[in-house]
Amino acid sequence: MQGTYGQVISFGRDEERKIAVAPSIHAFVGWMLAELAAGNFHFQQEDDGGRSFNTLRPQKFHFLDALAALFH
């Protein structure tokens, strides 16, 4: 994957693929604020007492899985 300076990429050791989510952090934060304003978020209480953040649409267990579904 050839990236560009400043783009936001979803990746990690447990992720099967890298996904270009936004061309810049500014664009990503703008998208995130729009999703929050639209009410498309959910906080889930975890068994260990922690909380996780996720989208309602698409409904996935993990935020990075939602990103993969949205930006495939």
TORPA-701597 format. One line per field, with one value per atom (N, C-alpha, C): residue number from 0; residue in one letter; atom name; x, y, z. Coordinates in pm, 1 decimal. Layout:
i	c(NUM / ...) .
aa	c(A / ...) .
at	c(CA / ...) .
u	c(X / ...) .
v	c(Y / ...) .
w	c(Z / ...) .
This chain:
i	c(0 / 0 / 0 / 1 / 1 / 1 / 2 / 2 / 2 / 3 / 3 / 3 / 4 / 4 / 4 / 5 / 5 / 5 / 6 / 6 / 6 / 7 / 7 / 7 / 8 / 8 / 8 / 9 / 9 / 9 / 10 / 10 / 10 / 11 / 11 / 11 / 12 / 12 / 12 / 13 / 13 / 13 / 14 / 14 / 14 / 15 / 15 / 15 / 16 / 16 / 16 / 17 / 17 / 17 / 18 / 18 / 18 / 19 / 19 / 19 / 20 / 20 / 20 / 21 / 21 / 21 / 22 / 22 / 22 / 23 / 23 / 23 / 24 / 24 / 24 / 25 / 25 / 25 / 26 / 26 / 26 / 27 / 27 / 27 / 28 / 28 / 28 / 29 / 29 / 29 / 30 / 30 / 30 / 31 / 31 / 31 / 32 / 32 / 32 / 33 / 33 / 33 / 34 / 34 / 34 / 35 / 35 / 35 / 36 / 36 / 36 / 37 / 37 / 37 / 38 / 38 / 38 / 39 / 39 / 39 / 40 / 40 / 40 / 41 / 41 / 41 / 42 / 42 / 42 / 43 / 43 / 43 / 44 / 44 / 44 / 45 / 45 / 45 / 46 / 46 / 46 / 47 / 47 / 47 / 48 / 48 / 48 / 49 / 49 / 49 / 50 / 50 / 50 / 51 / 51 / 51 / 52 / 52 / 52 / 53 / 53 / 53 / 54 / 54 / 54 / 55 / 55 / 55 / 56 / 56 / 56 / 57 / 57 / 57 / 58 / 58 / 58 / 59 / 59 / 59 / 60 / 60 / 60 / 61 / 61 / 61 / 62 / 62 / 62 / 63 / 63 / 63 / 64 / 64 / 64 / 65 / 65 / 65 / 66 / 66 / 66 / 67 / 67 / 67 / 68 / 68 / 68 / 69 / 69 / 69 / 70 / 70 / 70 / 71 / 71 / 71) .
aa	c(M / M / M / Q / Q / Q / G / G / G / T / T / T / Y / Y / Y / G / G / G / Q / Q / Q / V / V / V / I / I / I / S / S / S / F / F / F / G / G / G / R / R / R / D / D / D / E / E / E / E / E / E / R / R / R / K / K / K / I / I / I / A / A / A / V / V / V / A / A / A / P / P / P / S / S / S / I / I / I / H / H / H / A / A / A / F / F / F / V / V / V / G / G / G / W / W / W / M / M / M / L / L / L / A / A / A / E / E / E / L / L / L / A / A / A / A / A / A / G / G / G / N / N / N / F / F / F / H / H / H / F / F / F / Q / Q / Q / Q / Q / Q / E / E / E / D / D / D / D / D / D / G / G / G / G / G / G / R / R / R / S / S / S / F / F / F / N / N / N / T / T / T / L / L / L / R / R / R / P / P / P / Q / Q / Q / K / K / K / F / F / F / H / H / H / F / F / F / L / L / L / D / D / D / A / A / A / L / L / L / A / A / A / A / A / A / L / L / L / F / F / F / H / H / H) .
at	c(N / CA / C / N / CA / C / N / CA / C / N / CA / C / N / CA / C / N / CA / C / N / CA / C / N / CA / C / N / CA / C / N / CA / C / N / CA / C / N / CA / C / N / CA / C / N / CA / C / N / CA / C / N / CA / C / N / CA / C / N / CA / C / N / CA / C / N / CA / C / N / CA / C / N / CA / C / N / CA / C / N / CA / C / N / CA / C / N / CA / C / N / CA / C / N / CA / C / N / CA / C / N / CA / C / N / CA / C / N / CA / C / N / CA / C / N / CA / C / N / CA / C / N / CA / C / N / CA / C / N / CA / C / N / CA / C / N / CA / C / N / CA / C / N / CA / C / N / CA / C / N / CA / C / N / CA / C / N / CA / C / N / CA / C / N / CA / C / N / CA / C / N / CA / C / N / CA / C / N / CA / C / N / CA / C / N / CA / C / N / CA / C / N / CA / C / N / CA / C / N / CA / C / N / CA / C / N / CA / C / N / CA / C / N / CA / C / N / CA / C / N / CA / C / N / CA / C / N / CA / C / N / CA / C / N / CA / C / N / CA / C / N / CA / C / N / CA / C / N / CA / C) .
u	c(85.4 / 0.0 / 89.8 / 67.9 / 141.2 / 54.9 / 104.1 / 27.1 / 72.7 / 4.0 / 41.4 / 58.1 / 141.1 / 169.4 / 39.9 / 17.0 / -95.9 / -222.9 / -230.1 / -354.2 / -370.3 / -494.2 / -525.9 / -546.8 / -471.1 / -478.0 / -510.5 / -607.2 / -641.8 / -555.9 / -474.1 / -392.7 / -349.8 / -303.2 / -255.0 / -214.8 / -154.8 / -105.1 / -216.7 / -337.1 / -449.1 / -538.2 / -504.6 / -585.9 / -534.0 / -626.3 / -587.7 / -545.1 / -596.0 / -561.4 / -552.4 / -479.8 / -467.1 / -569.1 / -636.0 / -741.8 / -715.1 / -710.4 / -699.8 / -837.4 / -846.1 / -973.3 / -1002.2 / -901.5 / -921.6 / -791.6 / -802.2 / -681.9 / -601.3 / -661.9 / -591.8 / -657.4 / -585.7 / -643.8 / -759.6 / -748.6 / -856.9 / -984.8 / -973.1 / -1088.6 / -1144.8 / -1058.0 / -1103.8 / -1178.5 / -1124.2 / -1190.5 / -1324.0 / -1328.1 / -1454.4 / -1558.0 / -1516.9 / -1607.9 / -1656.3 / -1562.6 / -1596.9 / -1695.8 / -1673.6 / -1766.1 / -1904.9 / -1910.3 / -2039.3 / -2112.1 / -2038.7 / -2099.3 / -2150.8 / -2074.2 / -2117.8 / -2242.0 / -2243.1 / -2358.1 / -2483.3 / -2464.5 / -2576.8 / -2623.7 / -2553.1 / -2591.3 / -2546.1 / -2453.9 / -2408.5 / -2290.9 / -2318.1 / -2214.5 / -2278.4 / -2197.6 / -2242.9 / -2123.3 / -2143.0 / -2042.0 / -2087.4 / -2001.3 / -2034.7 / -1952.8 / -2018.5 / -1950.1 / -1887.5 / -1758.4 / -1687.2 / -1686.5 / -1659.3 / -1656.5 / -1551.6 / -1442.7 / -1336.0 / -1360.1 / -1479.0 / -1511.7 / -1481.1 / -1407.5 / -1376.1 / -1493.7 / -1479.0 / -1580.8 / -1517.1 / -1592.5 / -1543.6 / -1638.8 / -1582.4 / -1657.3 / -1680.9 / -1801.8 / -1831.5 / -1941.3 / -1960.9 / -2069.2 / -2194.0 / -2309.9 / -2434.3 / -2457.6 / -2417.9 / -2432.0 / -2297.4 / -2230.7 / -2265.2 / -2237.2 / -2317.5 / -2301.0 / -2198.8 / -2084.8 / -1976.6 / -1929.8 / -1856.1 / -1806.4 / -1690.8 / -1613.9 / -1492.1 / -1491.6 / -1448.3 / -1446.9 / -1366.8 / -1253.5 / -1174.1 / -1247.7 / -1331.6 / -1414.0 / -1518.0 / -1572.8 / -1667.3 / -1598.7 / -1476.5 / -1400.7 / -1377.9 / -1345.6 / -1322.7 / -1448.6 / -1565.2 / -1691.2 / -1725.9 / -1696.8 / -1729.6 / -1636.6 / -1508.5 / -1407.6 / -1335.0 / -1407.1 / -1346.4 / -1313.3) .
v	c(-117.3 / 0.0 / 123.4 / 211.6 / 336.9 / 444.6 / 506.2 / 608.5 / 747.7 / 844.2 / 983.3 / 1046.8 / 1147.5 / 1215.7 / 1268.4 / 1235.9 / 1288.9 / 1207.2 / 1107.0 / 1030.5 / 944.4 / 907.8 / 823.3 / 681.7 / 588.1 / 448.1 / 363.9 / 275.9 / 182.4 / 57.5 / 28.8 / -92.4 / -130.1 / -248.9 / -297.3 / -442.2 / -492.4 / -629.8 / -732.5 / -697.8 / -791.4 / -766.0 / -665.6 / -632.0 / -707.9 / -766.2 / -845.2 / -758.5 / -635.6 / -548.7 / -404.2 / -326.6 / -183.5 / -110.5 / -11.0 / 59.7 / 209.4 / 274.8 / 420.5 / 475.8 / 540.0 / 588.3 / 731.2 / 816.4 / 956.8 / 1014.0 / 1113.9 / 1172.4 / 1257.4 / 1294.2 / 1375.8 / 1359.5 / 1396.3 / 1392.3 / 1490.7 / 1602.6 / 1701.3 / 1639.2 / 1568.2 / 1503.0 / 1394.4 / 1319.1 / 1213.4 / 1271.3 / 1375.7 / 1438.5 / 1498.9 / 1558.4 / 1610.8 / 1501.9 / 1387.5 / 1273.4 / 1225.4 / 1214.9 / 1166.9 / 1261.2 / 1391.0 / 1488.4 / 1479.3 / 1457.8 / 1443.2 / 1317.7 / 1208.3 / 1084.7 / 1104.9 / 1173.4 / 1201.4 / 1290.2 / 1394.4 / 1485.0 / 1411.5 / 1311.0 / 1232.8 / 1126.8 / 1112.0 / 1011.7 / 871.4 / 857.4 / 724.9 / 677.6 / 658.7 / 607.2 / 531.7 / 450.8 / 367.6 / 339.8 / 351.6 / 312.0 / 182.5 / 83.9 / -47.3 / -73.6 / -118.8 / -156.5 / -294.2 / -304.0 / -430.7 / -509.7 / -638.4 / -725.9 / -682.6 / -620.4 / -579.9 / -442.5 / -384.3 / -254.7 / -138.3 / -165.0 / -59.4 / -32.7 / 67.9 / 99.7 / 105.5 / 64.2 / 72.8 / 160.0 / 227.2 / 316.9 / 247.6 / 264.5 / 205.6 / 283.7 / 252.4 / 312.3 / 224.8 / 286.4 / 209.7 / 152.7 / 227.8 / 187.2 / 204.4 / 103.3 / -38.3 / -81.2 / -173.6 / -222.6 / -335.2 / -307.3 / -405.3 / -409.4 / -512.0 / -524.1 / -428.7 / -397.8 / -319.1 / -202.6 / -85.1 / 34.4 / 13.6 / -55.0 / -78.8 / -168.6 / -260.1 / -341.9 / -255.9 / -157.5 / -64.5 / 16.6 / 63.0 / 138.4 / 53.6 / -73.2 / -163.3 / -177.1 / -183.0 / -196.1 / -65.7 / 47.3 / 177.2 / 217.9 / 186.7 / 237.8 / 125.1 / 26.7 / -86.5 / -56.0) .
w	c(0.0 / 0.0 / 0.0 / -92.1 / -99.3 / -34.9 / 69.3 / 138.5 / 101.9 / 160.0 / 142.8 / 279.8 / 286.6 / 411.5 / 473.7 / 600.8 / 676.2 / 672.7 / 586.0 / 579.5 / 704.5 / 733.5 / 848.6 / 797.8 / 855.3 / 814.4 / 937.3 / 923.7 / 1029.3 / 1011.7 / 1113.2 / 1107.6 / 1248.4 / 1263.4 / 1392.0 / 1381.2 / 1484.7 / 1478.2 / 1465.0 / 1513.1 / 1504.0 / 1382.5 / 1303.3 / 1186.9 / 1065.0 / 989.1 / 872.1 / 755.4 / 748.6 / 636.6 / 683.3 / 608.1 / 635.2 / 549.7 / 608.6 / 538.5 / 546.0 / 431.5 / 427.7 / 462.7 / 578.0 / 629.8 / 585.4 / 584.9 / 548.5 / 492.8 / 405.1 / 346.5 / 444.5 / 558.8 / 657.8 / 794.1 / 897.9 / 1032.5 / 1040.5 / 971.6 / 969.3 / 911.3 / 801.4 / 740.1 / 831.8 / 898.7 / 988.9 / 1107.5 / 1168.8 / 1283.5 / 1239.7 / 1121.4 / 1069.5 / 1052.2 / 997.5 / 982.4 / 1118.5 / 1213.1 / 1347.0 / 1415.6 / 1404.3 / 1464.0 / 1400.9 / 1270.0 / 1202.6 / 1251.8 / 1270.4 / 1322.2 / 1464.5 / 1545.8 / 1682.9 / 1682.9 / 1600.4 / 1591.7 / 1543.7 / 1458.4 / 1406.6 / 1506.1 / 1616.8 / 1716.5 / 1682.4 / 1589.3 / 1546.4 / 1632.2 / 1760.6 / 1849.2 / 1965.4 / 2027.2 / 2139.1 / 2229.3 / 2359.0 / 2456.4 / 2519.1 / 2514.7 / 2569.5 / 2694.4 / 2799.7 / 2922.8 / 2903.7 / 2926.2 / 2909.2 / 3039.9 / 3029.4 / 3146.3 / 3248.8 / 3200.5 / 3291.7 / 3354.1 / 3329.3 / 3385.5 / 3293.1 / 3186.9 / 3091.2 / 2998.9 / 2917.2 / 2817.8 / 2680.7 / 2579.5 / 2442.7 / 2361.8 / 2262.1 / 2175.1 / 2042.7 / 1989.1 / 1859.9 / 1789.8 / 1664.1 / 1586.6 / 1599.4 / 1582.6 / 1579.0 / 1439.2 / 1337.7 / 1198.1 / 1130.8 / 1089.9 / 1107.4 / 1251.4 / 1297.3 / 1433.6 / 1433.2 / 1493.5 / 1502.7 / 1647.6 / 1684.2 / 1820.7 / 1847.9 / 1746.3 / 1763.0 / 1664.6 / 1709.3 / 1625.7 / 1496.8 / 1504.3 / 1383.1 / 1284.6 / 1333.6 / 1244.2 / 1172.8 / 1243.8 / 1181.5 / 1074.1 / 1102.4 / 1001.5 / 877.1 / 897.1 / 783.8 / 699.5 / 763.7 / 690.6 / 618.4 / 679.8 / 621.1 / 508.6 / 521.7 / 429.8 / 356.3 / 309.3 / 239.0 / 96.7) .
